Amino acid sequence: MDKDDLGNVEFVGKVKTQTFKQFQLERLIKEGKVIPASKLAEAKALELQRIRDFEASVEDEERNLKSATMAPKDKLLNLPLTRERFED
């Protein structure tokens, strides 16, 4: 190659280079076979939060069942009066 052949070459940016290990690790992460430690910590924190929320909802449900009053059996028989639509 001569310098004349490279006369119209333009700079477009840096070429990204990576080692084979980096490429292989990125491929394993994309395929879901490997989970990065940061994602694992986030998943663990999310799971602990779900467990706490579930336990709190169980306690709320138990309190509600103890304090809730039963509806009267004749509730459906004593429905409130409704108005008929007026037509001309």
N, C-alpha and C positions, 0 to 999 in steps of 0.2 A: 504494500500500500504506500502510496505517495502522500505527501502533505496536501497535494491538490485534491485528492479524493475526499479528504475530511474538511474541505472548505465550507460546506453548508451544514455542518453539524452544530446543533444548538444544545445548550445545557437545559435539561428538564427537571433535574432534582437529584437527590441522593439515591443510590441503589441500596435497598435494604438487604443486608446480609445477615444470616443467622446460621448457627451451627446445626448439625444434624440432630443433636439432642434437643435443642429448642424447637425445631420443626416437629420432631416426634412428640414432644410434650404437648405442643399446641394441637396436634392432630388427636391425641388421646383425650384432651380436654373437650374438643369439639364433638368427639364421638360419645362422650359421657362415660368413658371407662375410668377416668381419673378425675378426682374433685380437688381443686386447690384448697389449701388449708384455710384461707380466708372465707371461701364459700362454705366450707365445712363448719366453721365457727358460726357463721350467720345461720346456717340450717339448724344447728344445735340450739342457738338462742331462740329461734322461731319456734322450735318444737317445745322448749321449756315454757315459752309464753302461751302456747296453745294448751299445754297441760294445766298451767295456772288458771287460764280462762275457763277451761272445762270444770276444774274443781270449784271455782267460784260460781259457775252456773248451777252446779249440782247443789251447792249450799243454798243458793237463792231459790231453787225449785223446792227443796225440802222445807224452807221457811214459808214459802208460798202455800204449800200443801197444808201446813199446820195452821196457818192464819186465814186461809180462804174460807169463806162461808159458802155453803151449798145453796144453789138456787132453789126457790120453791117449786114444787112439782106442778102446781097449777099456773105457772108463769105463762105458758103458751095458751092457756084458756082465757086469761085476762089481758089480751092484747089491747093496746091503746086504740082509741077510735081514729079512723082515718077519713079524710075528706074526699068526696067524689069530685071529679073534674066537672066544672060547670060548662054546659054546652048550650048554644043558642039554637 
